[in-house]
Amino acid sequence: MGAVLEFLRHLFGFCGDTWHPNIFHVLMGGPTIGYVVYRIKNMLSYGERKKDI
């Protein structure tokens, strides 16, 4: 039971260690990284579309 509680404390960031990722980092970082990748792909494809015109 102690291992499960320790895992949950680390998962949710309540262990006190601020330097390892937890579930909130994943929830905030996933959409941000996806948006950056989307913007970069969009900028690269804009240059290709402009050549076609």
N, C-alpha and C positions, 0 to 999 in steps of 0.2 A: 504494500500500500504506500510505503514511503517513496518508492521509486516513481509511482504514478503521480504523487503530489509534487515531487521535485520536477518531473517532466512538465506538468501543467504550470508550475511557477516559472520555468524557463520559457515555455511556449508563449505565455502571456506577458512576460517581461517583469514579473514581480519578484525576481530573484535578487534584484539590486545591481546586477552587472549590466551596464549600459552599452558595452562594446560588442555584444553579439546580437545578431538579428533575432527578432521574435515575430509573432503573427502580425503585429501592427505594421512592421516594416514591409512585410510582404504585401499586405493589403494596400498600403500607400504607394509602394514602389512599383507594383505591377502595372497599374494604369499609367503612371508617369513614364515608365520605360516604353510602354506600348505607344503612347502619344508621341514620344520623341522619335521612335522608329517610323511611325506613320508620317510625321512631318518631314523626315529625311527622305523617305521614299517618294513623298509627294513632290519635294523640291527637285529630286533627281529626274522624276518623270516629266516635270514641267519643261526641263531643258530638251527632252526628247520630243515632246509635243510641239514645241516652238520650232524645231527643225523641220517638222512635217508641213508646216503652213507655208 
